[in-house]
């Protein structure tokens, strides 16, 4: 029986470069996007396999195929819609993959529609052979499209990670420079304090403490910079 949830609205009206306000991108968000994209690859193949088994009369295969179809459909919507903390189609690279040359969204939705018709026919008692043959045929080019889209997510994640490391290096460089200036001030203050005799002793203690603090900042900055390089 046809499920309404498997009849999604087609495409988006966004122009290239015109994207809605989106969730903050992070390593965790990218990991989730890559996982969802990988899930589409897995469930598409699982769907086709169990559709074939259902056509051969294997018990429970039709239900498993429908479950795989729903998972495939839900993963696709989660990737292209900007909601529930996910960014949707948030850059030109993804827009090109889904609505440009690769036409991924159209390919994916056509596969969903064909799979649903095939399963409906099998459930109604038909052999669904013609549609099943077509489903098997389109599974390979679909997988190629899904693989390319997943590569886009992986590349975006890598670029994001590199950008974060670059920002971290810049920030730590600024912290190190400030600590260096503070150390120079502390050194000069200790010289002035030592020449002030007894009156400068308390100030000398403060200047020495400041020097120790800047040394600790330098050590922490070097450690953090080393971590940022990996």
C-alpha positions as CSV (number, residue, x, y, z in Angstrom):
1,X,0.0,0.0,0.0
2,X,1.3,3.5,-0.9
3,X,2.5,5.6,2.0
4,X,1.9,9.3,1.8
5,X,5.3,10.1,3.5
6,X,7.0,8.6,0.4
7,X,5.6,11.2,-1.9
8,X,7.9,14.2,-1.2
9,X,7.6,17.6,-2.9
10,X,10.0,17.9,-5.8
11,X,13.1,20.0,-5.5
12,X,13.8,23.4,-4.1
13,X,13.3,26.9,-5.6
14,X,16.6,28.2,-4.4
15,X,18.9,29.9,-6.9
16,X,22.6,29.0,-6.8
17,X,24.3,31.1,-4.1
18,X,20.9,31.9,-2.4
19,X,20.8,29.8,0.7
20,X,18.6,30.2,3.9
21,X,20.0,30.8,7.3
22,X,21.4,27.5,8.4
23,X,22.6,25.6,11.5
24,X,26.2,26.2,12.6
25,X,28.6,23.9,10.8
26,X,30.8,21.8,13.0
27,X,32.7,18.5,12.8
28,X,29.8,16.8,14.5
29,X,27.4,18.2,11.9
30,X,29.6,17.1,9.0
31,X,29.9,13.6,10.5
32,X,26.1,13.4,10.6
33,X,25.7,14.5,7.0
34,X,28.3,12.0,5.8
35,X,26.5,9.2,7.8
36,X,23.2,10.1,6.3
37,X,24.6,10.2,2.8
38,X,26.2,6.8,3.4
39,X,22.9,5.5,4.7
40,X,21.2,6.3,1.4
41,X,23.8,4.2,-0.4
42,X,23.3,1.2,1.9
43,X,19.5,1.4,2.0
44,X,19.1,1.8,-1.8
45,X,20.9,-1.5,-2.4
46,X,19.0,-3.2,0.5
47,X,15.7,-2.0,-1.0
48,X,16.5,-3.5,-4.4
49,X,17.7,-6.8,-3.0
50,X,14.5,-7.2,-0.9
51,X,12.3,-6.1,-3.7
52,X,13.7,-8.9,-5.8
53,X,13.2,-11.4,-2.9
54,X,9.7,-10.2,-2.5
55,X,9.0,-10.9,-6.2
56,X,10.3,-14.4,-5.6
57,X,7.7,-14.9,-2.9
58,X,10.1,-14.7,0.1
59,X,8.1,-14.0,3.3
60,X,8.7,-10.7,5.1
61,X,10.8,-9.4,2.2
62,X,8.2,-6.8,1.1
63,X,8.0,-5.3,4.6
64,X,11.8,-5.1,4.7
65,X,11.9,-3.5,1.3
66,X,9.3,-0.9,2.4
67,X,11.3,-0.1,5.6
68,X,14.5,0.4,3.5
69,X,12.6,2.7,1.2
70,X,11.4,4.8,4.1
71,X,14.9,5.0,5.5
72,X,16.2,6.0,2.1
73,X,13.5,8.7,1.7
74,X,14.0,10.1,5.2
75,X,17.7,10.3,4.9
76,X,17.4,12.2,1.6
77,X,14.9,14.7,3.1
78,X,17.1,15.2,6.2
79,X,20.0,16.1,3.9
80,X,18.3,18.6,1.6
81,X,16.0,20.3,4.1
82,X,17.3,23.0,6.4
83,X,15.6,22.1,9.7
84,X,16.1,20.1,12.9
85,X,19.7,21.4,13.3
86,X,20.8,20.3,9.8
87,X,22.0,22.8,7.2
88,X,20.3,21.5,4.1
89,X,21.8,22.5,0.8
90,X,24.1,25.1,2.2
91,X,26.7,25.8,-0.5
92,X,27.2,26.0,-4.3
93,X,28.9,22.6,-4.3
94,X,25.9,20.8,-2.9
95,X,23.5,22.9,-5.0
96,X,25.4,21.7,-8.1
97,X,25.3,18.1,-6.9
98,X,21.6,18.1,-6.2
99,X,20.1,20.5,-8.8
100,X,22.9,21.1,-11.3
101,X,24.9,18.9,-13.6
102,X,24.6,15.8,-11.4
103,X,20.9,16.3,-10.9
104,X,21.0,14.2,-7.8
105,X,17.7,15.3,-6.3
106,X,15.8,14.4,-9.5
107,X,17.6,11.0,-9.8
108,X,16.9,10.1,-6.2
109,X,13.2,11.1,-6.2
110,X,12.6,9.2,-9.4
111,X,14.1,6.2,-7.8
112,X,11.8,6.6,-4.8
113,X,8.8,6.9,-7.0
114,X,9.7,3.8,-9.1
115,X,10.5,1.8,-5.9
116,X,7.1,2.7,-4.4
117,X,5.2,1.7,-7.5
118,X,7.1,-1.5,-7.7
119,X,6.4,-2.4,-4.1
120,X,2.7,-1.4,-4.5
121,X,2.3,-3.7,-7.5
122,X,4.0,-6.6,-5.7
123,X,1.7,-6.1,-2.6
124,X,-1.3,-6.0,-4.9
125,X,-0.4,-9.5,-6.2
126,X,1.2,-8.5,-9.5
127,X,4.6,-9.8,-10.5
128,X,5.9,-6.2,-11.0
129,X,8.5,-7.7,-13.3
130,X,8.8,-4.8,-15.7
131,X,9.2,-2.2,-12.9
132,X,11.4,-4.5,-10.9
133,X,13.7,-4.9,-13.9
134,X,13.9,-1.1,-14.3
135,X,14.5,-0.7,-10.5
136,X,17.5,-3.1,-10.8
137,X,18.7,-1.3,-13.9
138,X,18.7,2.2,-12.3
139,X,20.2,1.0,-9.1
140,X,23.8,1.1,-10.5
141,X,23.7,4.7,-11.9
142,X,21.9,5.8,-8.7
143,X,24.7,4.4,-6.6
144,X,27.2,6.3,-8.7
145,X,25.3,9.5,-8.1
146,X,25.1,8.8,-4.3
147,X,28.8,8.0,-4.2
148,X,29.6,11.4,-5.9
149,X,27.4,13.3,-3.5
150,X,28.9,11.6,-0.5
151,X,32.4,12.6,-1.8
152,X,31.1,16.2,-1.9
153,X,30.2,16.0,1.8
154,X,33.6,14.4,2.6
155,X,35.5,17.1,0.8
156,X,33.4,19.9,2.5
157,X,34.2,18.3,5.8
158,X,37.9,18.2,5.0
159,X,37.9,21.9,3.9
160,X,36.0,22.8,7.1
161,X,38.5,21.0,9.3
162,X,41.4,22.7,7.5
163,X,39.8,26.1,7.9
164,X,39.3,25.5,11.6
165,X,43.0,24.5,12.0
166,X,44.0,27.7,10.2
167,X,41.9,29.8,12.5
168,X,43.3,28.0,15.5
169,X,46.9,28.7,14.3
170,X,46.1,32.4,13.8
171,X,44.4,32.7,17.2
172,X,47.2,30.9,19.0
173,X,49.8,33.0,17.2
174,X,48.0,36.2,18.5
175,X,48.0,34.7,22.0
176,X,51.7,34.0,21.8
177,X,52.5,37.5,20.6
178,X,50.5,39.0,23.5
179,X,52.3,36.8,26.0
180,X,55.6,37.8,24.5
181,X,54.8,41.5,24.9
182,X,53.6,40.9,28.5
183,X,56.9,39.1,29.2
184,X,58.9,42.1,28.0
185,X,56.8,44.4,30.1
186,X,57.4,42.1,33.1
187,X,61.1,42.0,32.5
188,X,61.3,45.8,32.3
189,X,59.2,46.1,35.5
190,X,61.5,43.8,37.4
191,X,64.5,46.0,36.4
192,X,62.7,49.1,37.6
193,X,61.6,47.4,40.8
194,X,65.1,46.2,41.6
195,X,66.4,49.8,41.3
196,X,63.7,51.0,43.6
197,X,65.2,49.1,46.5
198,X,62.9,48.2,49.4
199,X,60.0,50.2,48.0
200,X,60.1,48.1,44.8
201,X,60.0,44.6,46.4
202,X,56.3,44.1,46.3
203,X,56.1,45.3,42.7
204,X,59.0,43.0,41.9
205,X,57.0,40.0,43.2
206,X,54.1,40.9,41.0
207,X,56.3,41.4,38.0
208,X,57.9,38.0,38.6
209,X,54.5,36.3,38.9
210,X,53.4,37.9,35.6
211,X,56.6,36.5,34.0
212,X,55.7,33.0,35.2
213,X,52.1,33.4,33.9
214,X,53.3,34.4,30.5
215,X,55.7,31.4,30.4
216,X,52.7,29.1,31.1
217,X,50.7,30.8,28.4
218,X,53.6,30.2,25.9
219,X,53.8,26.5,26.9
220,X,50.0,26.0,26.6
221,X,50.0,27.8,23.2
222,X,52.8,25.7,21.8
223,X,50.9,22.5,23.0
224,X,47.6,23.7,21.5
225,X,49.4,24.7,18.2
226,X,50.9,21.2,18.0
227,X,47.5,19.6,18.5
228,X,46.0,21.9,15.8
229,X,48.6,20.7,13.3
230,X,47.3,17.1,13.5
